[in-house]
Amino acid sequence: MKAADNQLRKLAGEHEVCRRLMTVPDIGPVTALRFVAAIDEPGRFATAHRVQSYLGLTPGEHSSSDRDFGPPREKHDGTMRDFRRGNDLLG
């Protein structure tokens, strides 16, 4: 287990975006690597809002009627919510 932890720390330390993400409080090597793996190529997202939507960080539509406005949303497990504080570090 310790060897795997050391490998993750080394990998994250060698990746520029991971190093920048790890400057955010509570973002460690595992979280940074998960974020980089989930986003893959940031250029495919036109705006930061698209990244938030992709990761499931935007609130769902709540309405007083039975109608659902907007496109259907994917179900996400919420593990990426930690990145709200660090999404400006991608730039």
Contacts in CASP RR format, 6 or more apart in sequence:
PFRMAT RR
TARGET T0000
AUTHOR 0000-0000-0000
METHOD contacts of the structure
MODEL  1
MKAADNQLRKLAGEHEVCRRLMTVPDIGPVTALRFVAAIDEPGRFATAHR
VQSYLGLTPGEHSSSDRDFGPPREKHDGTMRDFRRGNDLLG
8 29 0 8 1.000
8 30 0 8 1.000
8 33 0 8 1.000
9 29 0 8 1.000
11 18 0 8 1.000
11 29 0 8 1.000
11 33 0 8 1.000
12 18 0 8 1.000
12 19 0 8 1.000
12 22 0 8 1.000
12 28 0 8 1.000
12 29 0 8 1.000
12 30 0 8 1.000
12 32 0 8 1.000
12 33 0 8 1.000
13 19 0 8 1.000
13 22 0 8 1.000
13 29 0 8 1.000
15 32 0 8 1.000
15 33 0 8 1.000
15 36 0 8 1.000
17 32 0 8 1.000
17 36 0 8 1.000
17 89 0 8 1.000
17 90 0 8 1.000
18 29 0 8 1.000
18 32 0 8 1.000
18 33 0 8 1.000
18 36 0 8 1.000
19 32 0 8 1.000
20 89 0 8 1.000
21 27 0 8 1.000
21 28 0 8 1.000
21 31 0 8 1.000
21 32 0 8 1.000
21 35 0 8 1.000
21 36 0 8 1.000
21 83 0 8 1.000
21 86 0 8 1.000
21 89 0 8 1.000
22 28 0 8 1.000
22 29 0 8 1.000
22 32 0 8 1.000
23 89 0 8 1.000
24 85 0 8 1.000
24 86 0 8 1.000
24 89 0 8 1.000
25 85 0 8 1.000
26 82 0 8 1.000
26 85 0 8 1.000
27 82 0 8 1.000
27 83 0 8 1.000
27 85 0 8 1.000
27 86 0 8 1.000
31 82 0 8 1.000
31 83 0 8 1.000
34 79 0 8 1.000
34 80 0 8 1.000
35 80 0 8 1.000
35 83 0 8 1.000
38 54 0 8 1.000
38 55 0 8 1.000
38 80 0 8 1.000
39 45 0 8 1.000
39 51 0 8 1.000
39 54 0 8 1.000
39 90 0 8 1.000
42 51 0 8 1.000
42 90 0 8 1.000
42 91 0 8 1.000
45 51 0 8 1.000
45 54 0 8 1.000
48 87 0 8 1.000
48 88 0 8 1.000
48 90 0 8 1.000
49 58 0 8 1.000
51 87 0 8 1.000
51 90 0 8 1.000
52 58 0 8 1.000
52 84 0 8 1.000
52 87 0 8 1.000
53 73 0 8 1.000
55 76 0 8 1.000
55 80 0 8 1.000
55 83 0 8 1.000
56 73 0 8 1.000
56 74 0 8 1.000
56 76 0 8 1.000
56 78 0 8 1.000
56 80 0 8 1.000
57 80 0 8 1.000
57 81 0 8 1.000
57 83 0 8 1.000
57 84 0 8 1.000
60 73 0 8 1.000
61 68 0 8 1.000
61 69 0 8 1.000
61 70 0 8 1.000
63 69 0 8 1.000
END
